[in-house]
Amino acid sequence: MKELQKKVSNLNSLILEGRSMDAFEKYYHEDVVMQENDQLPTVGKAANRLREEKFFAAVTEFRLAEVRKTAVGENISMVEWHFDYTHNEWGERNYSQIAVQEWRDSKIKKETFYYGN
């Protein structure tokens, strides 16, 4: 579990440094499934890469990303984030989110994001 804890810490550090896409390339499985709340999942690294790039391109002002808590178990990690930014379609967003990450082959195979609207 120490190895996974190191990976989660590095992943979070990259995101906090503004290098989210570097973190994505390094830590996400080719067959990753990502899902926001109860929306339909996005399947595969290529499709999720496009989704992530579209999201970041639409952020017009980024004020804060903060890790509040992390938990690591056997092949699973959870991170509580707080974000504050402006998105060109959604407007100002200031919220907390839980990311639940299931790991396989040292990469995130499934990630589900839970947050309120």
N, C-alpha and C positions, 0 to 999 in steps of 0.2 A: 504493500500500500504506500510505502514511502516514495516509490518511483512515480506512482500516479499522483501523489501529492505534489511532487516536483513539477510534473507536467501541467497540472492545474494552476499552480503558482506562476509558471512561465507563460501559460496561455493568458491568464489574467493580466500579467505585466505587459505583454504585447498589446493587449486591448487598451490598457490605460495609457500606453505610450502613443496611441493613435495608429497602431499597426494591426488593426483587426484583420485585414486581408492576409497579412503575413501569418497571423495566428491561424486563420482558416486553412491556408495552404499547408501549414506544418502539422496541425493537430486533427484535421477532419478526414475521415475515411472516404474512399472513393464512392462507397454506396451509402453515404450518410443520409439519414432521414431527419428533417427539421420541421418542427411544427409550432405554430403560435396558438396558444390556448386551445380552443376546439375547432380551429380552422383546418382545412385539408392539409396534410403534410406535403412538403416538397421533397422529392426523392432524387438522390444522386448528387455528387459533388458539383458537377457542371451546372445543374439547375439551381442549386443553392448558391453557387458563386454568383450567378446572374442576379438572383434575388438580393444577395448582400450588396453587390455593386450598385444596384438600383436604389436600395435604401440609402447608402452613403452618399450617392449623387444627389439625393433629394434633401439631405440635411443642409440647411442654410446657415445655422449657427449651432455650435456645439459648446455647451457651457459646463457640463459635468458628467463624468462617469466615475462611479465609486463602488468598490467592492465592500459590502457590509459584513457578509459572513460566507464561509465556505465549509463544506463537509465532504469528506472522501471516504468511500467504502470500497468493497471489492468490486471493481469494474464499474463504479458509479461515482459521480461527483455532483454536488449541488452548489450553486453560487447565487447569493442574493446580491443583486446589483441595484444601484440607484442611478437613473439617467435624467438629464435635463438638457433639452435641445429644441430647436425649431426645425420643423419639416415643412417643405413647400406645399404638401397636400394636407397634412394633419394639423398644422399650426404648432403652437407651443405644447411640448410634452414634458412633464415632470412626474416621474413615477418610479416605483420599485418593481423589480421583476425577479423571478426565480428561474434559473436555468438548470434543468436536470439533464445531465450528460451521461449516457451509457457508452462505455468504452469497449472496444474489441481490437485486437492486434495493435495496441498502443495508440489508437486513434478514436475519436468520437464517432460512434456508429449511429447514435440517435440522440437528438437534443430536442427537448420540449421546453418552451418558454411559457411561464404562467405569470399573468399580471392582470390588474383591473383596468377598466377603460375610463 
